[in-house]
Amino acid sequence: MTDYSFFLSIGFAGALLLSTGLQLWLNGRQARHVHTNSGTVPQAFADTVSLTEHQKAATYTLAKLRLGNWQIVISATALLAWTLLGGLNLLNLWLLDVMGIGMAQQLALLVGVMLISGLVDLPMGWWVTFRLEARFGFNKTSLKLWLTDLAQGAALGLVLILPLAWAALSLMQATGAMWWLWVWLLWVGFNTAVMVVYPKWIAPRFNKFELLTREDVRAEATELIERCGFQAEGLFVMDGSKRSAHANAYFTGLGKAKRVVFFDTLLDKLNVAEVKAVLAHELGHFHHKHIRQRLLVVFGLSAVALALLSWLGTQVWFFTGLGVLPSLSGNNHALALLLFMFAAPVIGFFTGPIMARSSRANEFEADRYATTHASANALASALTKLYTDNASTLTPDPIYSRFYASHPPAIERLAHIQRAQTPT
């Protein structure tokens, strides 16, 4: 039997180096383009965005890119340490010495990787919140609240992930070569259940949700929802301002349990017509079934990934090629899962532009829908305010945008809205 471990090691190292270099190159392009165009407001926004606001967005973007470069290097180094440099192998061997072979050791391995990875990311998370976001006036959270969120998030993660991991590992051990199908069904069921449970029992642990009481917004939103044939459990306002000055709105939940959620910061910044237009855009995603399509894509890709993992998990070179010595006397399902989770983003990075392009097309479709059910001028005005208040650059590098952006650049988006405009 051919040993492919050497080729896997070289291929993985090469893909990691290439993806890291490409990310840094794209960040460099974005930084140069934003800096070069920071001195003049684009003509399309000359009457609505001041030079001061435009330059603030440029400075904010450049600061995020500089920090992003550090994040890219740290992430690549951590991934290399876990795999080819033997970090995962050392942790696995240590836990085997302490706990022996069994389910408890596999679960401990998963939890250990999660905790160590979380600790590695902790300093950067603190810096983003209390240095970067605070510098530009966006951070509203306190250190106490930030630490509370971390503790609650970790506890919730353990409560949700441990039973799921136990069930998945049990299925992998008990159902033979077709374990991937049973684990996939478990994964689909778990995600569906979370979408139902999240709005009522998980999200309220982190934020306060109150029924929308502003009668002017409520009346317009209710009329729009009914006219579009959308069913929702209610209109809610979330206290996003206790953590950030950024504004947003979203739908959550499934079926009749769907909720419309407005950030309080959004309601403070937009007028009634603009809120209605933003809501119409979100309704456009549901009308065109974008969310359902994305779920189907994610579930389909996860089935393919698990089927591939079921084969890779039987190949010794898959483990040794990524820096791990598999156990010869016990199963290696937790190791296989972790290695696949480490390797998948490196390969998936190169498919990112395909998903981003699809997402941008969806945004254009939702905008077109919004212009037929609300004011196109109000939608353009709302988007301009949100770009400005969130300090989003109006002059992104075209290649950077095509590679990463899930939303079209501001200039393209407003031009598209103007072309699709329908009088209301």
N, C-alpha and C positions, 0 to 999 in steps of 0.2 A: 504494500500500500504506500502511495506517495505521501511524503510528509510535506504539507503545504504551510507549515508554521512559519518558516523563514519568509516565504513570499507574502503571507498575511502580515507579518511584522513590518516588512518593508513597505507594503502597500498602505497599511494603516498609518505608519509614520509619514509617508509621503502625502497622503490625503490630509492629515492633520496639519502638516507644514504648509501645504498648498492653500487650504481653507483659511488658516491663520494669516498667511501673507496676503490673500485676496481680501480678507476683511480689513486689514490695516491699509491696504491700497485704496479700497473703496472709501474708508474713513478719510484718508488723505485727500482724495478727489473732492469729497463733500466739503471738507474744511476749506480747501482752496477756492471752491466755487462760491461758497457762502461768504467768505471774507472778501473776495473780489467784487461781489455784488452788494456789499453792505452799505455802500455810500449813497445809493439811489433807490428809492421806493419804486417797484415795478409800476408801469403806467396804469395797469388795470386796477391798482390799489392807491393811486396817487391822491384820490379824493377822500379815502376812508382810513388810511393808515399813515401815521406821521413818521417822519424820518427817525425820531427818537424810538418809537415802538419797533420800527423795522430793524434798527441797530441793536436794540435789546434782544430781539429774536435771534439775530446773528450771533451775538455774544453768548447767549444761552446755548445755542446749537453747537458752537465751537467748544464751549466748556464740557458739554455732554460728550462730544467726540473725543476730547482729550481723555476724559475719564473712561470712555468706551475702549480706547486703545489699551489702557491698563487692564480692563476687564477681559479683553480678548486674550492678552498674554497670560494673565493669571489662570483663566479657564483652560487654555491649551496646556499650560504647565501642570495644572492639577490633573487633567485627563491623562497626560503622559505619565505622571507619577502613579496614578491608579493602575494603569495598564502595563506598558512596556518596562517601567522602572520597578514594578513589583509590589506596589502599595496594596492592591487588592489581595494579592497572593499572601503577603505577610499577615494581613488582618485575618484572612481565612484560616491560615495555619495556626495562628494564635488562638482563635476561637475554637478550633478543633482540639487543641491541646487542653484548653480550659473546660470545654463543654462536651467534647466527643461528637460523634456523628449523630445527626438526628434533626428533627424539625426545629427544635429550639435553637440549634446552632445556625441553621439557615435563616431563621427569622432575625436572630441577633446580627448576622452578617448584613442583612438588608437595612436594619435599623442603624447599625454602626456606620455604614456608608452614608446614609441620610444625615446623621448627626454630624459626622466629620465634614461632609460637603457643606452643610449649613453653617458650621463654624468658620469654614474657609471664606464663605460668602458674606459673613456677618460684618466685617470691617467696611467692605465696599458698600453694603446696604446702609450702614450708619452714615458714611460719607455722603452718599447720594441725598439722604434725607436732611441731614443737619448741616451740610456744607453747601452742596450744589443747589438743592431746592430752596434752602433758606437764603442763600445769597441773592436769588432772584425773586424772593418774596412769595414763593409758592408753598413752602412748608408751614403748616399750622399745627403739627403734632408736637407733643411734649416727649421728653425722654421716657417718662413713666408710661405714657400711652404706647409709645413705640415698643418698649420692653413687654408691656402687657399683650400687645398684638403678637409679638414673637412667641410668648409663652402659650397663648391661646391657640395660635396657629400650629405650634409643635404638638400640643396636646390633641388637637382635633385631627392632625395628620396621623398620629399614632392610633387614635380611636378608629379612624376610617381605614388606614392602610394595613394595619396589622391583621385584622380579620380577612381583608381581601387577599393579602399575601399568603396567609395560612390556607385559605380556600384554594388559591391558584396553585400553590406548591403541592397541596394534597391531590388536586386533580392531575397535575403533571406526573405524580408518582403512581396514581391508581388507574389511570385510563389508557395507558399504553401509548402507541405511536400516534394516536389521534387526540392526544391531550390538548393540542393547540385549539381544536374546535370547541372543546368544553371550556377552556380558559377564555376563549374569545366570547362565547356566550355569557360567561360570568362577567367579563369586562363590559360588554354592551349593557347587560342588566344593571351593573353597578353605576355606570355613567347615567343611564336613564333615571335610576332612583335618585341619584344626587341632584339631577336637574329638577326633580319634583320636590325634594327635601330642602334644597339650598335656600330658596326664597323665604320660607317660613321659619326654619329652625337653625340654619347655619349663618346666613348673612346678618340676622339681628344680633348675633353675639358680638359683632364688630361695629355695627352702625345702628342708629335709630331710624326706623322707617315709620312715617306717619302719613295718614291719608291726606291727599292734596286738598287744602282748604281754600286756596285762592280761587274765588268763584269765577273770575274772568278767564283764567287759564283752564279751570276745570270744565267750564261750559264749552269752550272751543275744542278742547281735547276730546271730551265725550262725544260731541257731534261728529268730529272727524273719525273717531274709532268706530262709531255706529255706521257711518256712511261707508266706511271701508270694509264693513263686515267682519271686524276683528273682535274676538272675545277676550276679555281680560278680567281678572279678579278685582282689579282696582287700580287707581292712580296713586302713586306713593311719592313722597319726598324723602330723600336720604340726606343725612347730615354730613355730606362729604367735606364741608368746610372745617370740620374739627381736625382733619388731617392734611388737607391740601386746598389750595386756591384754584386748582384746575377744575374745569366744569365738564359735565357729561350727562348723558341720558342713555338708558338701555332698557331692553326687555329681558325678563328672566322667567323661568318656569316652563311647563309644558301644558298643552291642552287648555282647559278652562282655568287652570291655576296660574296662567301667565299674568305677570304684573308689569305695569309700566312704571319705571322708576326715574325720577328727575333728581339730579343733584341740586341741593339748595343753591349752590353757586351758579348753576345754570339759570335758575329762575331769577336770581338777582341781576344777571347780566343781559338777559334777552327780554324783549317785549313780547306781548301775547302772540302777535303774528309770527314772530321768529320762533317761539317755542312750538307753535303749531306746525311750522314748516319742518323743524327738526324732527318732531314726532311723525310727520308724514313720511319723511325719509326713512325712519326706522320701520314704519309700516310697510314701506316699499320692499324691505328685505323679506318680510313675511309674505307679502303678496307674490313675490317671485320665488318664494321657497328657498331662499339662499341658505338659511340656517339648517333646514332639513338636508339640503344638498351637501353642505359642509360636513354634517354629521355622518351622512352616508359615505362620503369620501374618507373621513377619519376612520370609521368602522371598517370600511373595505381595506384600507391600508394596514390597519392593525391585524386583520385576518391574514393578510399576506405576510406581514412581519412575523407573526406567531408561527405560521406554517414553516417559514424559513428557519426560525429559531429551533423548531422541533427537530429539524435535520442537523443544523449546526451543533446542537447540544449533544449529538452522538459522535461528533468528530473531535478527536483529541487535539488535532492541530488548531482548532478554533480557540481552545483554551491556551495552549502553549504559545500560539502565535500572538496572543494578546497579554502574555506575561503571567499566566496562571498555570499552576500544576493541578490538574483535576484529581479528585479522590478516586482511587481504584476500588475502594471497598464500600463506597456509599454513593448516593446520587449527587449530582452537581447542578441541580435546577436553579438554585439561587445564584450560583456563580454565573451560569449561562445567562440568566435574566440581566444581571448587572453588567456583564460584558457587552451584551447586546444594547443595553441602554447607553453605555459609554460610546459604542461605535456608531450607533444609528445617527446621532446628530451630525457627526463628521461627514457621513455620506449624504445625509438629508440636506445639509447646507447647500449643496450644489443644485438641488431641486427647488430651493426656495423661490427663485424668480418665477417659476411656473405657478406656484400657489399665490404669489403676490400679484401676478398678472390677472389671475382669476378673481381675486378679491377686488382689484381696482375696477374690473368690468362690473362686478356686483354693485359697487358704489355708484357708478354711472347709472345703472339701471334704477337703483333706489332714488337717485336724484331726479331722474325723469318721472318716476312715479309721483314724487313729492310735488313737482311742478304742475301736475294735473289735479292735485287735491289740496294744494295750498298755494300761497303766493311765491312765485319764483324769485321775486325781488327780496321777499322776506327770508327765503332760504339763503340767497347769496349774502344778504346782510348778516344773518346769523353765523354763517360759516366764517365770514370775515372777522366778526367779533371773536369767535372762538379761536381762530388762528392767532389773532392779536393777543387776546387775554392769556392764551396758553404759550405765548412766545414761540410759535411754530414758524420756522423759516418759510418765507415766500419764494425763496430762490434756491431750491435744492439742486444738486448736481443731477443731470438727467440719467446717467448710468447708475448712480447710487439709488435713485428713486426706482428705476426699473428693476433693480436687483432686490431691494428691501421693501419698498413702500406698499402697504396694504391699501392705502388711500391715494387717489391721484394727487399730483401737485396742485397747489391752490389755484394757480393761473389756469391750468387745464380744466379744473373742476368748475370754476366760475364761468369760463367760456362755454363749457358744455351746458350749464344751466341756462345761460342766455340763449343758446341755440334751441334748447328744448322748451323755452318759456311759453306758457299758455296763460292768457289772461284769466283771472279769477274774479 
